[in-house]
Amino acid sequence: MTTETLDSVLLQTDFRDLELFASGKVRDVYQIGSDHLLFIATDRISAFDYVLATGIPHKGQVLTQISLFWFDFLKELVPNHLVTANVSQYPAEVRKYADQLRGRSMLVRRAEMFPVECVVRGYLSGSGWKEYNASGSVCGIKLPAGLRESEQLPEPIFTPATKATTGHDENISFEHMSQLVDPEDARMLRDLSLAIYKKAADYARQKGIIIADTKFEFGRTAAGITLADEVLTPDSSRFWPADKYEPGMSQQSFDKQYVRDYLEEIRWNKQPPAPALPTEVARKTSEKYVQAFRQLTGRELDA
């Protein structure tokens, strides 16, 4: 259970003497020298493509620390971009912000990123379920008839998407992906994504969590194809409690579905300005994120 107040969430970073490289819905990224980036996961939360007015306590810490866990877990399978998450080892110009950075940031190698999201689906949910209902396929992959919502697929499938700077990512076929990146790289990214998903999903299942689907981002560094950004977090994945899993319906989850459900209940028109969340909704969402971290890693969050 989190006891953090909503006043203590980090919604914005303002490190004026550092060079802002990019600011996304959740992460602020600063350029550190010519070869490194500083990734900071704030407590912002987005839903239906808009950042909400209320932050989620501990969310940025969960996203960072769960990514660090997976980077270590997967290091024999794929290189990653992490240099260190130990604030005391950051460059001097960054260390003065230690109180804001501790537990929610990482110094990484800058990578030449591939312009695609590498999505793997092990279960039929979300946009995949909608597409299957309309066509019997997902991203050009024909699936067996008669599958139910949330049903486990015979084998995980690779369903790439374009990266959208605003709005939704767009699902594309593997053939389309092979036009956006070198075909050999596309095959390597597909095979690596499936291998990572299977290894992680098998582990998570032992911990009582189903990873229904997830998305990876890869770049190229001196080490070759490199796993980057966040990995296997409640923001980039659908995490379902295995003991409550029941195909044929939408599932309870450890991700932000709880927030989406609230926004549907209040009939928000999904246009700006995005509404604030009641304290109780933010707190319960925080508890779901922290529970996922504890259950997967067996650790307490460094908060």
N, C-alpha and C positions, 0 to 999 in steps of 0.2 A: 504494500500500500504506500502510495506517495503522500507525503505531508507538505510537499512544496506548494507555495501559494502561487496564484496566477501572476502576481506582481513580479515574481523572480524569473520569469521566462525570458529568454534572449530572442528578441524579434529582429533586431537590426545590429549589424556591426558598423563601426565608424572608426576605422583605423586610418586616419587621414594621411599619415606619413608612409603608409604602404600603398602599393599600386593595385587597385581593384581590377581583377582580370575578368570576372564574370559574377553575376548575381542571379540565381535561379529562384524557384518557388520556395526552396528550403535552404540551399547552400549559398554561401558567399565564398568566392575563391579569389585569393590574392596572389599576385606574381611575386616570387621571392628569388631574386637573381634571374639568370637567364634559363636555368634548367629546372627550377622547382616551383611548386605551387603550394599554397596553404589552403586546405579545405576546412571550412567551418560549417558544421551543421547547426543551424539555428533551431528554435522551437516553433517555427512557422509551420502551419499545416494548410494544405490546399485540398479543395474538393471541387469537382466539376470544373476544373481548370482555373479556379480563382483562389488566391490566398485569403484565408479567413482573417477576421479582425482579432481573433483570440488565438494565443499560442497554447501549446500543450506542454506542461511541465515535464522535463527530462527527455523530451522527444529527441533533441539533437544528440544528447549523450547516448541514448539507445542506438540511434542510427550509426554513430561513429564506432561505438564499442562492439556492436554486433558485426559490423564490417571488419573490424580488426580481428575478431574471433575467426571469421570465415577466411580472411586472407591467410592466417596462420594454418588453418585446417586444410586449405587447398594448395599450400605452397609447393607441394611435390608434384602437383598436377599442372599448375600454371603460374608463371611469374606475375607479380602484382606491382603496383606503382608506389607502395608505401616505403618511405624512408624512415620515419619515426613518428610516434604519437606522444613521445615524452617531451613535455614542454621545456624541460630544463636543457634539452639538446637542440632546441630551435635556435636559429640565428639571433644575435643580440637584439636586433631591431624588432624582433617579434616577441621576445621573452617578457618584455614589459607589460604585455597584455595577457600574461599567464592566467590571471584569475578568470578571464572570460573564455580562454581557450582550453583550459584543462578539462579533459574528458570528452570534449566535443570537436576536436580538431585533429588533423594529421598533416604532416609535411610529406609531399609526394613528388616523385619524378614527373616532370612534364612529358606527356606522350602525344604523339600524332594520332588523334582519335579517328576511329572509323565512323562514317556518317550514318550508322544504323544502330537500332536497339536490337539486341540479340535475345529474343523472347523464347522461353521454353514453357510448354504447357503439359502438365501431367494429368490434369483434370479439366473438365469442360465447364468453364465459368466465364463471367464477364462478357467482353466483346466476342470471345470465341464461341460462347453459347449462342449469342445473338446471330452470329454469322452461320453457325451450324444449322440453326432453325430455318434460316432463309435459303441456304444452298446445299446443306449436307456436307459442307467443306469448311475448313479454316485455313486461310491464306493459301488456297489452292490445293490443300491436302484433303483428299476425299476420306471421310470417316465412315465407320459402319452406321447403318440406319438404326433408329430406335434408341439412341443414347439419351440418357436423362440429364437434366441440369446437375452439375457438380459430380457427374460420374467419372470414375477413373478411366483414362484412355488405355487402349490395349498396350501402347508404348508412348512415352513422351514424344511430343512433336516440336519441331523448331519452326517458329512463326515470326519472322523478323518484322520490324516496323521502322518507318522513317523517324528521324528525330525532329520534333516540332519545337520551335522556340516559343511559340504561343499555341494554345489550344491542344487538341489531341494529337498524339502520334498516330500515324496511319499504317495499318497492317498491310504488308506487301508479301508477294510470293518470293520464294527463294530465287526464282529466275530473275525477278526484278532486282533483288538484292545483288545478284551477280552482275548487274549492269552498273550498280553504284560503286562496287568495290571489285578489285581483281577477283576473277572466278576462283582461283586457287585459295586466296584469302577467305573468300566466302565459304568454301568447303571447310577450311580449317576452323573458322569461327563457328560454323554449325556443329561440327563434331566436338569441338571443345566445350561449347555451351551445353550440349546434351550430356557430355561426360561430367561436367561440373554439377549440373542439376541432379543427375542420378546419384552421385556420391553424397551431395548435401541432403537430398530428399531421403535417402536411406538412413543417414545419421539422424535427421530430424524426426523421422517416424519412430525411432527408438526412444526419443525424448517426448513422444506424445504429440508431435506437431506434424500436420500434413502441409507440405509446401505444394500448393495447388498449381501455381505458376510463378514465374519470376522473369526479370529482365536483367541482362548483363550489358555492360559497356566495356569495350576493348579499345586499346590504342597500340601504337607501335613504339617501342623504346629500343635501346641498345640490346636489351634482353630478348627482343622479338615481340611477338604478340603478347600483350600484357593486360591483365585484368585491372580495371580502373574504376574510379568513382566509388559508389557504394555497392555492396554486394549482399544479396539475400537478406534484406531488411524488411520490416513490416511496411515500408513505403514502396519498395520495389517488387514486392512479392505478395501473394495471398497465403497467409498462415491460418490454418484451421485447426482447432483442437480435435485431435484424433478420437477422443472418447465421446465426442458429440456429433461425429460425422454421420450423415445420413443422405445418400444420394436421392435426387428427385426434387430438390429444393435448394434455395440459397442457404449458405452455411454461416454459423457463428464464426467470428474471426478475431484474430489478434491485431488486425490492421485498422485502417481508418474507416472501415465500413460502418462502424458505429456512428461516426460523424455524418457520413452520407445518409444513413437512415434518419437521423435527426433532421437534417436539412430537407429531406423528402417529407417528413411529418409536418414541418412548418410551412410546406409548400413554397419554398423559396423559388423564385423564377429563374435562378441560375444566371442572373445578370448582375453586374456591379451596381452598387457596392455589395461586397460579400458580407453576410451578417456576422455578428459576434456569437459566440457559443455561451450557453449558461455554464456557470462554474462547475456544476455537477457533470455535465457532458464532457468538459475538458478534463476533469479529474478522472473520470472513468476511462476515457481514452488513454490518458497517461498510464493508468494502471494496466491496461491491456498491453501497451508497448513494453513496460517494465517486466510484466509477467512473461512475455515472449522471450525477452533477453535472459531472464533467470532460468527458464525452462530449457532453452537451447544450450546455454553455456554452463549452467551449474554455478554461476558466479553471482555476486552482488554487484549492482551497477556502481561505478566510480562516479558519484555525484557530488 
